[in-house]
Each structure stands twice: as structure tokens, then as C-alpha cells.
Amino acid sequence: MPKLALGTVQFGLDYGISNPRGRVPLDEVRRILDTAESGGIKVVDTAADYGECESVLGQCLPASLSVITKTGRFAEPELTEASITAFRARVAESLARLRRDRLYGLLVHYCEDLVKPGGARLFAALEELKADRVVERVGISAYRRDQIEPLMERYRVDLVQAPLNVLDQRLTGSNFLRTLKSAGVEVHVRSVFLQGLLFLDPDEVRPYFAPIRPLLRAYHDALRRRGLTPVEGALAFVRSCAEVDYVVVGTTGAAELSEVLGAWNSTRGSDFDFAPFAVAEDAMVNPSRWAHV
């Protein structure tokens, strides 16, 4: 069964289409981290591009929690030795903000950087950090399977992070996750609540999501018939994916995280058939395309 990891983007940015409260205050971050630690969570996921998130974590992250962070974007069209020198400096800055000597994982946040000219230089720098024991695992963060597959052919990746949820089930097809596991890759999935879209009343979602409103209604009706909450449904789906190692969940409060932990430790929904609710359209399930929503 997968384990939970704590997503932290809300600690540094206003994030999520169902989040009216915006960035989480520092005192609440402390309560969330205490709840995570007491609830058995061992891994925290963050990124250099999550606003002030790394600095916030550096102020209050318990020593028992391991950290995964991600590289910033490379604006240049080709990665040169100067690009890699700047990259190493940015990693050192991340460690300083986090007040850590080493990381559990370091991911290339924008996997297209690895296919640019000079991308091999970036991966070589990651492997050097791993050899120096600054990083335990190196890998990629992606949105789609077709981004992951060519990189797996070129690089020896330890960890892949990608979206997986009730609507976006694309990772589960054609034994793809099993192929990753057979290659020794640790699989982390995020966006399991789809920025809270799975929690919203289908009749109140924004017009952008009108094409999938009937499907959302059907999904919520099915949950009600089974006596499941939206949190229980979302977690039951990803918990059933045996090839997944970690499920990254975000939260805006300690009480929310307690609800998530309770639902995660339940067996309710284990026999629910989620297949009819898969959505194939990337525009509906890829939050990177929701800038105008």
C-alpha cells in the first residue's frame, strides 16, 4: 500500500481552485507539520518555485521529516556549463532555506529542461549530487506519461512524480506503472484532489469545467450512494494503486490533514469502481492549463 507524503505548495503560494483562504499562515503550517509527524508522515514535498515555501519549511520542519524539492526553470534554450554552475548554486540556496544538509529527493521540475540541448549536463549534475550524498534520489516531475517515457530511455531516474486522481487515470493504462516499478523507479503521485475540484459541488464548478459537469455529478451521486465523502473517494482510488510508493496530499489546515489521515487509514471505498470516471481530455485534468480558470 502507498504511503502519504505532505505537499506544501499552499505554504508559499495562493494555490487551489477550492482554496478561498490563500497562503497558509506560519502558525498553521506548524500545526500541520505537527499533525503530519504524529500521523506517521515521513516525507514532505516542496519546490524552489513555490514562493516562500522552502524558507517557511526551514523555520519549522521537524527533523524527522525528509524533504523532496525541485529545480527551478531554466530559461535558456541550451544548458551550458554556466547553466549548471548556476543550478548548483540554486541547490545550495534551497538547502540553506530548508536548513538541511541533504535531501531525500531532487526532481527536475520542468522535465522539458532535460530534452533541451545540454540536458544531459543537468542530469549529470544531479548524479554528482547523489554521488556526494547531498541527494538520495534524483528524478523528474511530469504532467503526462508521454513526457516520462522518452526520459526513462535516456536517463537512469530514481523517482518519478506525476498526477493521478479519479479523473486523471492516464498513468494506470497499459501496465505503465508496473513498467516503472520493474525498472526500480520510486513512483510518487500528486494532484490526487485535483486542486480541490473533486470536492466542489458539480453545479457550482466554473464554466470552464462545463464539459465534465455531468461526469462530476455522476461521480458525486455514486459517492453518496456508497456513503463516502469526496476525501474518502479520492484517497480510495490512489490507495488502490499498488505500484505507487507515495501519495502527495496538500492541505490548508491541520484539521483538514486530520480528516485526510482518517480517510487514508480507512478501508472504505476499497471496492469502488472508479474506471467510469476517467477523463481523457488534458485540458480538463491538467492544472497547468487552467491559468484562465
C-alpha positions as semicolon CSV with decimal commas, in nm:
position;residue;x (nm);y (nm);z (nm)
1;M;0,000;0,000;0,000
2;P;0,130;0,351;-0,076
3;K;0,238;0,593;0,196
4;L;0,130;0,953;0,237
5;A;0,362;1,247;0,176
6;L;0,278;1,608;0,258
7;G;0,254;1,858;-0,028
8;T;0,340;2,212;0,071
9;V;0,271;2,447;-0,220
10;Q;-0,002;2,619;-0,013
11;F;0,265;2,720;0,240
12;G;0,428;2,952;-0,013
13;L;0,162;3,042;-0,269
14;D;-0,211;3,106;-0,305
15;Y;-0,296;2,772;-0,462
16;G;-0,601;2,562;-0,546
17;I;-0,931;2,644;-0,712
18;S;-1,123;2,539;-0,398
19;N;-0,896;2,726;-0,155
20;P;-1,056;3,059;-0,050
21;R;-0,806;3,119;0,231
22;G;-0,492;3,159;0,023
23;R;-0,145;3,101;0,159
24;V;-0,131;2,914;0,490
25;P;-0,013;3,127;0,787
26;L;0,308;3,021;0,962
27;D;0,135;2,918;1,287
28;E;-0,097;2,690;1,093
29;V;0,197;2,547;0,899
30;R;0,348;2,449;1,234
31;R;0,025;2,276;1,336
32;I;0,005;2,096;1,001
33;L;0,361;1,970;1,034
34;D;0,297;1,852;1,390
35;T;-0,015;1,668;1,270
36;A;0,181;1,514;0,981
37;E;0,458;1,395;1,210
38;S;0,220;1,247;1,466
39;G;0,018;1,087;1,184
40;G;0,317;0,893;1,056
41;I;0,402;1,103;0,751
42;K;0,775;1,089;0,678
43;V;0,819;1,285;0,353
44;V;0,749;1,648;0,264
45;D;0,732;1,764;-0,098
46;T;0,822;2,121;-0,195
47;A;0,991;2,321;-0,473
48;A;1,209;2,623;-0,527
49;D;0,927;2,776;-0,733
50;Y;0,666;2,750;-0,455
51;G;0,712;3,110;-0,345
52;E;0,846;3,130;0,011
53;C;0,772;2,764;0,081
54;E;1,130;2,642;0,131
55;S;1,201;2,928;0,373
56;V;0,880;2,860;0,565
57;L;0,971;2,494;0,599
58;G;1,319;2,587;0,713
59;Q;1,168;2,768;1,009
60;C;0,955;2,484;1,140
61;L;1,020;2,149;0,971
62;P;1,072;1,864;1,221
63;A;1,398;1,677;1,182
64;S;1,207;1,350;1,140
65;L;1,058;1,460;0,806
66;S;1,260;1,407;0,488
67;V;1,242;1,660;0,205
68;I;1,193;1,638;-0,168
69;T;1,240;1,962;-0,359
70;K;1,257;2,058;-0,726
71;T;1,475;2,261;-0,957
72;G;1,374;2,599;-1,090
73;R;1,306;2,657;-1,458
74;F;1,596;2,706;-1,698
75;A;1,502;2,998;-1,921
76;E;1,789;2,950;-2,166
77;P;1,733;2,735;-2,480
78;E;2,058;2,541;-2,424
79;L;2,210;2,429;-2,096
80;T;2,575;2,527;-2,083
81;E;2,839;2,481;-1,815
82;A;2,737;2,825;-1,687
83;S;2,378;2,698;-1,656
84;I;2,495;2,405;-1,445
85;T;2,710;2,629;-1,225
86;A;2,401;2,842;-1,160
87;F;2,199;2,525;-1,094
88;R;2,443;2,406;-0,829
89;A;2,423;2,747;-0,662
90;R;2,043;2,728;-0,660
91;V;2,053;2,383;-0,498
92;A;2,281;2,524;-0,227
93;E;2,033;2,808;-0,178
94;S;1,746;2,559;-0,142
95;L;1,940;2,365;0,121
96;A;2,015;2,688;0,308
97;R;1,649;2,793;0,302
98;L;1,541;2,448;0,419
99;R;1,821;2,437;0,679
100;R;1,913;2,088;0,566
101;D;2,242;1,925;0,470
102;R;2,084;1,671;0,241
103;L;1,762;1,587;0,059
104;Y;1,562;1,271;0,015
105;G;1,488;1,370;-0,342
106;L;1,570;1,635;-0,601
107;L;1,346;1,645;-0,908
108;V;1,371;1,832;-1,234
109;H;1,055;2,039;-1,201
110;Y;1,018;2,110;-1,573
111;C;1,113;1,789;-1,747
112;E;1,140;1,965;-2,084
113;D;1,469;2,105;-1,948
114;L;1,617;1,757;-1,983
115;V;1,541;1,738;-2,355
116;K;1,698;2,075;-2,437
117;P;2,046;2,080;-2,589
118;G;2,276;2,025;-2,294
119;G;2,008;1,850;-2,090
120;A;2,249;1,564;-2,024
121;R;2,468;1,813;-1,835
122;L;2,182;1,876;-1,595
123;F;2,125;1,508;-1,526
124;A;2,498;1,452;-1,479
125;A;2,494;1,730;-1,217
126;L;2,206;1,556;-1,041
127;E;2,402;1,231;-1,036
128;E;2,703;1,413;-0,892
129;L;2,486;1,544;-0,607
130;K;2,370;1,189;-0,548
131;A;2,727;1,057;-0,551
132;D;2,821;1,327;-0,298
133;R;2,532;1,214;-0,075
134;V;2,366;1,553;-0,090
135;V;2,066;1,384;-0,251
136;E;1,941;1,030;-0,201
137;R;1,722;1,007;-0,512
138;V;1,709;1,208;-0,834
139;G;1,421;1,223;-1,075
140;I;1,159;1,413;-1,268
141;S;0,827;1,583;-1,213
142;A;0,594;1,545;-1,511
143;Y;0,235;1,605;-1,614
144;R;0,193;1,330;-1,870
145;R;0,312;0,982;-1,948
146;D;0,444;1,091;-2,289
147;Q;0,685;1,324;-2,108
148;I;0,813;1,044;-1,885
149;E;0,874;0,766;-2,137
150;P;1,145;0,932;-2,351
151;L;1,332;1,048;-2,041
152;M;1,329;0,697;-1,897
153;E;1,500;0,580;-2,216
154;R;1,779;0,839;-2,182
155;Y;1,840;0,867;-1,807
156;R;1,862;0,645;-1,502
157;V;1,584;0,802;-1,299
158;D;1,526;0,703;-0,935
159;L;1,197;0,881;-0,878
160;V;0,905;0,996;-1,092
161;Q;0,630;1,227;-0,970
162;A;0,316;1,273;-1,179
163;P;-0,058;1,341;-1,140
164;L;-0,303;1,064;-1,062
165;N;-0,662;1,101;-0,950
166;V;-1,017;0,983;-1,011
167;L;-1,048;1,192;-1,327
168;D;-0,689;1,165;-1,449
169;Q;-0,622;0,791;-1,463
170;R;-0,380;0,806;-1,756
171;L;-0,085;0,667;-1,560
172;T;-0,268;0,343;-1,489
173;G;-0,305;0,227;-1,851
174;S;-0,101;-0,040;-2,033
175;N;0,091;-0,151;-1,724
176;F;0,289;0,173;-1,731
177;L;0,326;0,195;-1,354
178;R;0,431;-0,169;-1,340
179;T;0,698;-0,095;-1,600
180;L;0,832;0,189;-1,386
181;K;0,843;-0,033;-1,080
182;S;1,021;-0,312;-1,266
183;A;1,287;-0,053;-1,358
184;G;1,340;0,025;-0,990
185;V;1,171;0,366;-1,007
186;E;1,001;0,507;-0,699
187;V;0,657;0,638;-0,800
188;H;0,507;0,944;-0,631
189;V;0,166;1,076;-0,737
190;R;0,027;1,424;-0,679
191;S;-0,287;1,621;-0,765
192;V;-0,494;1,346;-0,604
193;F;-0,763;1,602;-0,516
194;L;-0,714;1,788;-0,847
195;Q;-0,666;2,121;-0,665
196;G;-0,991;2,053;-0,481
197;L;-1,202;2,016;-0,797
198;L;-1,311;1,672;-0,676
199;F;-1,458;1,833;-0,364
200;L;-1,667;2,104;-0,530
201;D;-2,042;2,085;-0,589
202;P;-2,067;1,991;-0,959
203;D;-2,338;2,252;-1,012
204;E;-2,106;2,525;-0,883
205;V;-1,785;2,450;-1,075
206;R;-1,664;2,725;-1,304
207;P;-1,789;2,736;-1,664
208;Y;-1,452;2,609;-1,789
209;F;-1,542;2,266;-1,647
210;A;-1,891;2,253;-1,802
211;P;-1,791;1,970;-2,041
212;I;-1,728;1,737;-1,746
213;R;-2,005;1,863;-1,516
214;P;-2,234;1,564;-1,592
215;L;-1,950;1,325;-1,510
216;L;-1,877;1,509;-1,185
217;R;-2,246;1,484;-1,091
218;A;-2,244;1,110;-1,161
219;Y;-1,931;1,068;-0,951
220;H;-2,072;1,257;-0,653
221;D;-2,400;1,067;-0,681
222;A;-2,207;0,739;-0,676
223;L;-2,015;0,851;-0,366
224;R;-2,339;0,945;-0,187
225;R;-2,496;0,609;-0,266
226;R;-2,196;0,440;-0,104
227;G;-2,190;0,679;0,193
228;L;-1,842;0,806;0,102
229;T;-1,712;1,160;0,137
230;P;-1,521;1,319;-0,153
231;V;-1,200;1,289;0,051
232;E;-1,260;0,919;0,110
233;G;-1,333;0,863;-0,259
234;A;-1,026;1,046;-0,384
235;L;-0,795;0,861;-0,145
236;A;-0,956;0,521;-0,201
237;F;-0,869;0,548;-0,569
238;V;-0,498;0,621;-0,527
239;R;-0,468;0,383;-0,229
240;S;-0,576;0,100;-0,461
241;C;-0,278;0,155;-0,694
242;A;-0,026;-0,098;-0,567
243;E;0,260;0,033;-0,783
244;V;0,250;0,377;-0,618
245;D;0,500;0,437;-0,339
246;Y;0,389;0,781;-0,213
247;V;0,072;0,985;-0,246
248;V;0,137;1,359;-0,208
249;V;-0,153;1,541;-0,039
250;G;-0,180;1,913;0,013
251;T;-0,377;2,086;0,286
252;T;-0,459;2,433;0,415
253;G;-0,508;2,336;0,779
254;A;-0,430;2,080;1,048
255;A;-0,798;1,984;1,077
256;E;-0,809;1,909;0,704
257;L;-0,498;1,695;0,733
258;S;-0,653;1,504;1,024
259;E;-0,953;1,429;0,802
260;V;-0,719;1,310;0,527
261;L;-0,528;1,086;0,767
262;G;-0,854;0,936;0,895
263;A;-0,976;0,867;0,542
264;W;-0,639;0,725;0,441
265;N;-0,638;0,477;0,726
266;S;-0,991;0,359;0,643
267;T;-1,078;0,071;0,412
268;R;-1,399;0,237;0,297
269;G;-1,431;0,256;-0,080
270;S;-1,181;-0,020;-0,147
271;D;-1,424;-0,196;-0,382
272;F;-1,549;0,119;-0,558
273;D;-1,526;0,109;-0,939
274;F;-1,353;0,432;-1,043
275;A;-1,295;0,340;-1,409
276;P;-1,615;0,508;-1,545
277;F;-1,500;0,849;-1,419
278;A;-1,173;0,876;-1,615
279;V;-1,136;1,185;-1,835
280;A;-0,912;1,173;-2,141
281;E;-0,903;1,546;-2,221
282;D;-0,580;1,700;-2,093
283;A;-0,737;2,047;-2,075
284;M;-0,982;1,925;-1,811
285;V;-0,739;1,738;-1,585
286;N;-0,409;1,925;-1,626
287;P;-0,398;2,223;-1,385
288;S;-0,110;2,377;-1,580
289;R;-0,368;2,457;-1,847
290;W;-0,609;2,627;-1,608
291;A;-0,436;2,967;-1,596
292;H;-0,751;3,141;-1,716
293;V;-0,993;2,947;-1,492
